[in-house]
Amino acid sequence: MSSLTAYIILIIAVILGTASNGFANNSQGFTILIPSILTALTIVGCMFALSLVMKTIPVGVTYASFAGLCIIATTIVGVYKFNQMPDFYTILGIGLIVAGVIIVNLLGKMSA
């Protein structure tokens, strides 16, 4: 698989991971059936997509990118869907996460 394909699948994993976080919030501790089922389905799809990405991109880079992008996406969903407004320090921390994801992907090297 090419690096471009791997990064496209990584974005799909981020979308699925972010969706699972939103569904988990709506499931109210897995007490509501439909959001609970959707949480399970999206997290399984997310992990499957990540397993495909890890065939091409090293596991550390894959997970650092996935986690960072999911944090950013979930925060955005929290703002728009759940009206959860981040404060200055949260925004600063997310900015540092963005910088970290960029550094890992553009400058970082991992050897086998």
Backbone bond lengths (Angstrom), bond angles and torsions (degrees), N, CA, C in turn:
res aa  C-N    CA-C-N  psi(-1)  N-CA   C-N-CA  omega(-1)  CA-C   N-CA-C  phi
1 M - - - 1.452 - - 1.530 108.01 -
2 S 1.306 116.69 140.08 1.460 120.89 179.50 1.532 110.41 -75.69
3 S 1.330 115.43 161.59 1.464 119.78 177.80 1.519 111.37 -61.97
4 L 1.331 117.07 -38.05 1.465 120.18 179.32 1.524 110.63 -61.89
5 T 1.320 116.88 -45.38 1.467 120.87 178.18 1.527 110.35 -61.29
6 A 1.332 116.53 -42.51 1.464 120.58 179.41 1.524 111.13 -60.71
7 Y 1.331 117.11 -42.35 1.463 119.69 179.67 1.529 111.73 -69.82
8 I 1.320 118.09 -32.70 1.469 120.50 175.11 1.529 109.92 -65.10
9 I 1.339 116.51 -43.08 1.465 120.06 177.65 1.526 110.40 -66.39
10 L 1.330 117.37 -34.39 1.464 121.04 176.05 1.526 110.26 -61.68
11 I 1.316 117.50 -41.72 1.470 120.73 177.66 1.529 110.30 -63.56
12 I 1.329 116.64 -38.84 1.468 120.15 175.99 1.536 109.94 -61.89
13 A 1.337 116.72 -42.00 1.465 120.58 177.31 1.523 110.93 -61.54
14 V 1.325 117.28 -40.53 1.467 121.23 178.31 1.527 110.14 -63.71
15 I 1.318 116.99 -43.08 1.469 120.32 178.44 1.529 110.51 -61.78
16 L 1.336 116.40 -45.37 1.467 120.03 178.74 1.527 111.41 -65.30
17 G 1.331 117.12 -41.08 1.469 120.80 178.46 1.513 111.91 -63.97
18 T 1.318 116.36 -40.99 1.465 120.88 178.32 1.524 110.50 -66.85
19 A 1.328 116.29 -41.83 1.471 120.23 177.08 1.524 110.25 -60.90
20 S 1.334 116.85 -42.20 1.470 119.29 -179.38 1.526 110.97 -63.26
21 N 1.330 117.32 -35.49 1.468 119.91 176.97 1.519 111.09 -65.04
22 G 1.321 116.92 -42.29 1.461 120.13 177.66 1.513 112.24 -64.76
23 F 1.339 116.09 -43.61 1.467 119.34 178.36 1.528 111.09 -64.87
24 A 1.335 117.20 -38.10 1.470 120.39 178.76 1.523 110.27 -62.06
25 N 1.325 116.70 -40.01 1.457 120.14 177.43 1.531 110.60 -62.54
26 N 1.330 116.16 -41.28 1.468 120.03 -179.63 1.533 113.33 -73.60
27 S 1.329 117.56 -18.68 1.466 120.09 -177.08 1.526 112.76 -75.88
28 Q 1.326 116.95 -11.03 1.469 123.29 -179.95 1.532 111.26 50.42
29 G 1.334 114.99 59.51 1.466 120.10 178.75 1.519 112.74 73.01
30 F 1.318 116.10 32.92 1.470 123.30 -179.03 1.535 112.36 59.22
31 T 1.338 115.29 35.88 1.469 119.79 176.93 1.524 112.04 -101.33
32 I 1.340 117.14 -10.24 1.471 121.32 177.93 1.526 106.80 -111.08
33 L 1.323 116.60 125.00 1.469 122.49 -167.92 1.525 114.58 -61.20
34 I 1.315 118.89 -56.23 1.469 121.08 -172.29 1.533 112.17 -62.24
35 P 1.334 119.91 -50.13 1.462 118.07 177.45 1.536 112.31 -62.32
36 S 1.328 117.59 -31.23 1.465 120.80 177.90 1.527 110.95 -66.06
37 I 1.329 116.51 -43.59 1.465 120.62 178.28 1.527 110.12 -65.46
38 L 1.331 116.97 -42.92 1.463 120.45 178.93 1.528 111.56 -64.04
39 T 1.331 117.28 -35.89 1.465 120.77 175.36 1.522 110.04 -60.12
40 A 1.319 116.61 -48.48 1.469 120.81 -178.73 1.528 111.48 -62.83
41 L 1.310 117.00 -45.23 1.469 120.46 -178.39 1.535 111.94 -64.41
42 T 1.325 116.35 -44.16 1.470 118.46 -178.26 1.521 111.74 -70.36
43 I 1.324 118.87 -33.95 1.461 119.19 179.49 1.526 110.65 -72.15
44 V 1.325 117.92 -35.42 1.467 120.17 175.38 1.533 110.00 -64.86
45 G 1.337 116.43 -44.66 1.464 119.71 176.94 1.516 112.02 -61.35
46 C 1.310 116.25 -39.27 1.464 122.08 177.84 1.524 110.92 -61.48
47 M 1.313 117.10 -48.31 1.472 120.66 -179.16 1.528 111.66 -65.73
48 F 1.334 116.63 -35.81 1.460 120.14 176.22 1.528 110.00 -63.34
49 A 1.321 116.23 -46.06 1.463 119.87 178.69 1.526 110.95 -61.29
50 L 1.317 117.41 -42.64 1.474 120.55 178.14 1.527 111.05 -62.03
51 S 1.324 117.34 -38.53 1.464 119.43 179.72 1.528 110.92 -64.11
52 L 1.323 117.31 -33.31 1.463 120.46 176.41 1.527 110.90 -69.59
53 V 1.319 116.31 -42.18 1.466 121.20 -179.67 1.523 110.74 -61.60
54 M 1.334 116.88 -38.55 1.465 121.19 -176.04 1.526 113.00 -68.98
55 K 1.324 117.60 -8.83 1.462 120.07 172.76 1.524 110.71 -72.39
56 T 1.338 117.04 -23.14 1.458 122.10 -175.53 1.525 112.83 -113.86
57 I 1.313 116.41 -44.58 1.462 121.83 -176.74 1.526 108.00 -102.14
58 P 1.338 118.60 135.13 1.472 120.37 -179.75 1.530 112.08 -54.10
59 V 1.322 115.28 146.90 1.465 121.64 -173.79 1.528 112.16 -56.94
60 G 1.318 118.44 -40.67 1.465 121.13 -179.45 1.517 112.24 -64.24
61 V 1.325 116.23 -43.56 1.462 121.02 179.11 1.527 109.79 -68.61
62 T 1.330 116.15 -42.27 1.472 120.21 178.67 1.521 110.25 -57.83
63 Y 1.324 116.84 -51.77 1.452 118.71 -174.21 1.516 112.12 -72.11
64 A 1.334 118.35 -36.15 1.468 120.33 176.75 1.525 110.00 -61.75
65 S 1.322 116.17 -43.77 1.465 120.60 179.54 1.518 110.56 -66.26
66 F 1.327 116.42 -46.69 1.465 121.40 179.80 1.523 111.18 -59.08
67 A 1.317 116.45 -50.68 1.467 120.40 -176.65 1.522 110.91 -62.95
68 G 1.320 116.64 -46.36 1.461 120.33 -179.69 1.512 112.23 -61.61
69 L 1.334 116.10 -47.07 1.459 119.81 -179.13 1.527 111.78 -67.61
70 C 1.326 117.13 -35.29 1.471 119.91 176.93 1.526 111.22 -66.50
71 I 1.320 117.10 -38.69 1.468 120.06 177.47 1.519 110.17 -61.24
72 I 1.323 115.92 -45.49 1.457 120.38 -179.79 1.525 110.45 -64.09
73 A 1.330 116.86 -49.24 1.464 120.75 -177.98 1.523 111.57 -64.04
74 T 1.328 117.14 -41.12 1.463 120.36 -179.80 1.525 110.84 -66.55
75 T 1.314 117.19 -35.65 1.466 120.36 176.14 1.522 110.64 -63.66
76 I 1.339 116.15 -42.30 1.467 120.26 178.30 1.526 110.47 -63.46
77 V 1.335 116.53 -43.30 1.473 120.16 176.81 1.528 109.70 -61.01
78 G 1.326 117.13 -41.94 1.461 120.80 178.65 1.516 112.36 -59.35
79 V 1.334 116.62 -38.46 1.460 120.37 178.62 1.524 110.59 -66.47
80 Y 1.333 116.76 -49.15 1.466 120.14 -173.54 1.522 114.12 -80.86
81 K 1.328 117.20 -39.33 1.466 118.95 -174.67 1.533 112.89 -91.95
82 F 1.330 117.30 -36.80 1.464 120.53 -173.76 1.527 113.36 -111.98
83 N 1.346 116.83 4.22 1.464 122.69 178.63 1.534 112.50 54.95
84 Q 1.336 115.71 41.52 1.461 121.71 179.17 1.524 108.31 -101.55
85 M 1.317 116.55 104.10 1.456 121.69 -175.14 1.534 111.15 -90.33
86 P 1.334 117.46 121.67 1.467 119.78 178.22 1.532 111.18 -73.13
87 D 1.329 115.92 148.24 1.460 119.95 176.49 1.536 109.52 -88.15
88 F 1.324 116.39 -178.05 1.463 122.00 -176.61 1.522 111.92 -56.55
89 Y 1.324 117.69 -45.32 1.463 120.69 -176.19 1.527 112.28 -69.50
90 T 1.311 116.28 -32.63 1.464 119.77 175.35 1.528 109.89 -66.22
91 I 1.316 116.55 -44.74 1.464 120.56 178.11 1.523 110.52 -62.93
92 L 1.329 117.23 -41.55 1.468 121.40 177.39 1.527 110.48 -60.74
93 G 1.330 116.36 -45.95 1.465 120.63 179.44 1.518 112.16 -62.64
94 I 1.322 117.04 -40.86 1.460 120.56 178.15 1.529 110.20 -66.54
95 G 1.311 116.93 -36.38 1.468 120.33 174.60 1.518 111.60 -60.30
96 L 1.324 116.40 -40.08 1.469 120.18 177.05 1.524 111.05 -67.32
97 I 1.325 117.07 -35.73 1.471 120.69 175.91 1.524 110.14 -63.10
98 V 1.332 116.77 -43.96 1.466 120.91 177.16 1.525 109.84 -58.15
99 A 1.325 116.64 -46.47 1.468 120.33 178.67 1.518 110.74 -60.25
100 G 1.313 117.23 -41.36 1.465 121.17 179.02 1.507 112.75 -63.13
101 V 1.328 117.18 -44.03 1.463 121.09 178.78 1.530 109.99 -62.20
102 I 1.318 117.19 -42.32 1.466 120.78 178.98 1.521 110.49 -63.76
103 I 1.314 117.09 -45.70 1.472 121.07 -179.27 1.520 110.81 -62.33
104 V 1.320 117.08 -46.45 1.473 120.93 -179.28 1.520 110.76 -59.40
105 N 1.328 116.70 -43.59 1.458 119.70 -174.92 1.514 114.39 -80.87
106 L 1.320 119.01 -32.80 1.447 120.83 -176.16 1.538 113.01 -96.09
107 L 1.309 117.36 -33.23 1.451 120.03 -174.41 1.513 114.37 -113.39
108 G 1.318 116.89 -23.72 1.461 120.65 -175.38 1.527 112.80 -72.48
109 K 1.312 115.52 146.50 1.460 122.17 176.05 1.523 107.44 -130.31
110 M 1.332 114.79 139.67 1.461 120.45 174.55 1.514 108.12 -128.78
111 S 1.309 116.06 132.32 1.471 118.71 179.14 1.529 109.09 -107.05
112 A 1.326 113.94 154.22 1.462 119.54 -178.52 1.507 111.60 -84.53
